[in-house]
Every structure is written in C-alpha cells, then in structure tokens.
Amino acid sequence: MSPTRSDADHDAGERILLVALPGAFMAPQEFASAGFGRMLRDHRLPVDLVAAGIDSGLYLDDAVPERIDAEFVIPARERGYRRIWLLGISLGGMGALQYLRRCPGRVEGAILLAPFLATRGLVVEVGEAGGLSSWRPGELAPGDIERPLLAWLGEQNFMAAKTPVLYLGCGRDDRFAAASTLLSACLPPERVVAADGGHDWETWARLWQAILARRPFELPRDAAACGESFDLVL
C-alpha cells in the first residue's frame, strides 16, 4: 500500500486528514485527476487528502484495516492529527467499512461513494429479508467477509452520537445502487446523496461536490439538529 499525498505536506494543526481508498483497478492518482483535492480547496475545508494505493485482493482478504492503521492512522496521530476520516469508492467503500468495524473509535467518520458491499445475490437476499436491520446472516463460512460486514451494518444505529459519521453517495444507474439503497435506509437522509450517472469518475466527482457542499466535517453528529431534508431516493 503506497500513499499518494495531495495536501498533507504541512503541520497537522487543527486540520483533518482524509484517507482516500480507491476501488478495484483504480490508481490513487485518479482522485487528484478527478479534482477531489481541488474541490476540497474550493470549499475552503481544513482537510488534507492522502490517497492510498491498495491491491484489490487486500479488501477481499480483510487485510485492509491493519494496513490503514499502520500506514495512515497511527502515523497521522504521531504527526498531530486529532481528526481522521476515510473516503472509499466502490471496493474502497468496503475497505472503509471494514476499518470502522474492526477498529472502532479510531476515525471520526467515512464518506462512501458507490460502495461495493456484497455480491448481487447476497444483496437480493438482504432486500428480500426487509433490509439490513431485519436480515440475519445465518451460518458463516470460513473466510466470508461480506455477511459479517452486512450484519455489523444492520446492528449499527447511525443516528446515535457514539457511532461513526457516515455519508453515502451513489449514481442512480450505478451497478451497486441496490446495495446503496439498503445502506441508505440506515442513515440520516441528509447524509445520503443520489445523482444521475453510473459507476464512473464523472458521477463520483458530482457526488463528492454535493457532499462537500453540505460541509460534512462540520455537521452536528445528531442528525436531528440539522433540520434539513432532501429528495434522496436512489
């Protein structure tokens, strides 16, 4: 896992470190090419973006949490960062959730764009059971990472102050939209963004812009305090 630094080459101070996790077959430099760092600066947010180079197999082996901790979170704490967030796209969204599950309390929140959560058949199974909070994982096979992750998501109360802040964005024509619909039902509506488009950087950039416009790093943890609602049907 090799980091690509975008804005994190100065003293941490009161700034936030955002660790970006790419999806399968994505290069970390693509975050910069798609304007993710520029949009942070345009919104004048005190956020330093660092993108990680991660082999896709690490996500599927559930090896990402330890690597994120060792290569990003622990060094960031040593540099003085007190606030750390994750940004995950596609399979990187699964990696971000794996970290939140395995390393609770170490980062403040995560922003997921079109996250891959499980294979299509399992997503259908969860939907037919009534959603994440109603579904039960059943017997787990050795090495299964999808069912434990979905079960954990169904157990979380993302409205509560003690859970991590989670934002979700997905294109309406994205091939993983069904999984995002399941997850969106567990989140405060003002933390879910939908946009026209599919599973591509153009759509993710629009979603990123829309999420940043809501200043996610400043919103109160109590969703009810926001007092604003949106039309966010995926």
N, C-alpha and C positions, 0 to 999 in steps of 0.2 A: 504494500500500500504506500504509494508515494504522493505527498501533498503537493498541490499547486497553489501558491499563495496569490491572492488577489489584492487584498487591502490590509493584511495583518502584519505589516513590517514595521510597526511602531509600538510605543509603550501601550499597554492594555488600558491603564487608567480606568475610566468608568465605561469603557466600550464593551460591546457584546461580540463574542466570537461565534460565527455561524459556520459549522462544518457541513459542507455540501457533499452528498453521496450520490454518485451517478448510477444510472441503470446499466443493464447488460449492454456490452459493446459500445459504451459511451466513454469518451475521454474526458478527464477532468477539465481540460481547457475549453470544453464546449460551454461550460457555464459562463465563462468570460465572453466567448464568441456570441452567445445569445443575449448578452447585455445584462446579466444578472447583477454583476458588481456595479455597473454604471447606474442601474435603476436604484440600487441602494443609495448611491451618492446623490442621485437626483432627488430622492425623498429626504435627504439630509438625515439619514438614520445613523446612529452611532454604532454601526455594525461592521465588523471585519469579516470578509468572506474568505474561507480557505477550502479548496476543493480537493477531495481525496481520490486517488487512483486505486480502484478496488477491482480485483478479479471477480467475475460473476460467481465462480464456484465458492467463494468465501461466504456469500449470502446463503447459499443452499446448504453449506456445511455448518451454519450457525456460528461461524468463527469471527464475524464482524464485530460483535460487542467488545471482545477483548482487544481487538486491534484499534478500534476507535478510542477506547480508554487509554491504551498505552501510547498511541502515537499522536493523539489530539487532546483529549480531555485532561489527562494528568499534566502534560507539558503546558497546556493553557493555564491551568491553576498555578503552576510554578511561575508563569510569566505575569501573573496578577489578575487574570480574567476571573471575575466573580459570576458572570452570566454567560452561559454557553447554550446554544441552540443547535439543532440539526435540521438540515434540509435534504429530503430524499425524493428522487424522481424514479418512478417505475420500480425496478427491483431495489433501488436505493431507498425507496419508501419502506419496503420490508425491512431493510437493514436498520433504518432509523427506529422502527417499532421494536425490532429485536433488542436494540440497545435500551430503549425505555423499559422493556420488560425485564431484561437481565440485570440492568444497572439502575435501579430506581433512585430518583433523587439527585442524580449527578448532573443532569442538564435540566434547563428550565422548560424547554418545550421543543416541538418539532413541527415543521411545515412539510406536508406530503403533497406531491403533485403526481396524479395518476398512479398511485402506488399499486404494485403487484402484491396482493395479499395471499392468494391461493390459486390453484388450478381451477379451471372453469367448472368442472364437476362438483368440486367442494363448495364453490361459491353458490351454485344452484342449490346444493343440499342445505346450506345455511339459510338461503332465502325461503326455501320451502318449509323450514322449521319455524319461520316467523321472525328471523333476524338474529343478530349476534347475541343479544341478551337472552333469547329463548333457546337457541341451539345448544346441544351438548356434544362434546367431541367424541364420545364413545371410547373404545379401546384404542390406545395409541401404539402404532408400530414403531420399532426402533428406528431412530433417525428421522422421524416425522417432525418437521419444523412448522408446518402450516397449521395443523389442528391445535397444537398448544398455543400458537400465537393468536389464532382467532378466538380460542377460549378465553385467553387473557383479555383481549379487547372486549369481549362480552361481559367480563366481570368489572370493568372499569366504570367509574362514574366521572366522566369528563366535565361535568358541571361543578364538581367539588374542587375546593381550593388546593387539596393535597395531591391531586393528580396533575400530571404534566399538561401544559397548554398544548393543544393540538389543533393545527389548521389543515384543511384539506381542499385541494383544487383538482378538478378533472374536466376534461373536454366531454361534451355530450355525446360525441361519436367515438370516444376512446374505447379501445377493446377491453379495458379494465373498468369501464364505467359501472358495471354491475357490482363489483366489489366496493367501489367508492360509494355507491348508493347505500350499501349495507353499513359501511362505516359512518356515513353522514348522519344516519339515524341516531347514532350515539353521541353526536357532537352538538354544541350550541349552534343554532342556524347561522349566526353571524360569523362563524368560523369556517363556513363551507362556501366555496366559490365554484360556480359552473360557468363554462364558456363554450361557444361553438368551436368545434375543432376536434381533432383526433389525438393520436399518440405521437406527438411531434414537438420539436422545439418551438415552433411558432406559437402553438397553443399554450405550451408551458410558460412562455415569456408573457403572454397575455394574462394568464392566471397569476403569475408572480407579480406583475404590475398591479393587478386588482387586489391581491392580498396585501401588498405593501401599502396601498392606498388606505387600508384600514389600520395601519400602524400596529401590526400585531405585537410588537415588542413593548408597546405602551398600554395596551388594553388591560382593563382590570381582569383579574383571574375569575371573579364572579361574573358569569355571563349575563346575569340579570341586570347588572349595573350598567351594561352597555346601552340598553334601552332602544336598540335599533334593529329592525328586521329587514330581510332581503328576500327576493324571489330566487331561490337557490335549488330548484328542482333539477336533478341531473337527468 
